[in-house]
Amino acid sequence: MSRRPTPLPASLGHVFTPEQARAAGVSARRLRAQDLEHPHRGLIVAPAPAAEGDTMRVEHEDAPLARDRAQRADMRRRAELYRPLMVRHAFFVGRTAAGFWELPVDCSGELEVGVTAPHRAPRRSGIGGRQVAATLVSVRQLDGFAVASPASTWAMLATELSVRELVQVGDALVRVPRDDHARLRRDRGLCSIEQLRAAIHAGRRHGSSRLRAAIDDIRVGSASPLETDCRLDAAIDGLPEPVLDVEIRDARGRLLGVTEIAYPEFRVLVEVEGDHHRTSRAQWHRDIEKYAAYAIEGYEVVRLTSDHIRGPHPTASGLIRDALLRRGWRG
């Protein structure tokens, strides 16, 4: 039976350097024990003590956005571990910055860290260093981290994202969030379309042609990449331009709900439903009440899932088209 590692001095804390460990009297052999993590050269991580009464929150694998939340949580953890080694003039960029801004981008890879010229990009295991022209990036502080601004992050992602993916990310950036009472919170928005345009024109950068192709298709009001895809496909298929994120009210002005995609002229509403509409009993009940109220006010609702939009044989545009034709659209 293997012996339990010798407890470390409490003065070291959770994250420390080899120099700090040696100064505290910790042997080199103890630093090689398997209970210690070495995420970066010159950094050691000890197991964090569990708080009394803590329980691990387990999320069902089918829970909405569970994978994205897990990716961002892991990225944040790795960024926190890297913080003691991060030089003062460095900042997070690329997919890592997108994870900080909670954008629909995979941030599970190595941490992407940028510096402005003439500083040298960092070179460490698990770190992707990038040197950036100062004119092409602005930096913000977010929860104590230096992160490329939302608009700068979008523009820098053009080297690896497609035009459609840039539209999806752009939609997420310019969206105006709503609070739990469906009220618009403009103070919580990340950036504007004008700021995205300014990032395009900040100077010569790789992928600028994709940025220019994407910017004209970005709209305020799309709440998810699935909604963006639905809107883009509808435009390709010749459907009229919809209104996004629309408050639906009855004749007395009472708010019945907020719909993702609407054609008010034809009283056609499109609802893009994620899996939580199926798995959440409360959401399911709210949907039934909302759609009944919409029908009373004379609206036809087209309900779509990811299979309608991204399945092997997409039918979303056809379903919307049929509803519009029933409501008087001439095509």
Protein Blocks (a to p, Z undefined) as FASTA:
>chain_A
ZZddddddfklombdcfklmmmnopafklmmpmkbccfbghiacddddddehiacddddf
kbghklmmmmmmmmmmmmmmmmmmpcfkbccehjllmmmnopabdfkbccddddddfbdc
dddehiacddddfklpccddeehiacddfklmmmmmmmmpcfklmmmmmmmmmpccddfk
opacfklpfbdfklmmmmmmnoccehklmmmmmmmmpcehiabfklmmmmmmmmmnopac
ddehiadddfkopafbdcfbdcfknopacddddfklmmpmklmmmmmmmmmmmmmnopac
ddddfklmmmmbdcklmmmmmmmmmnopaZZ
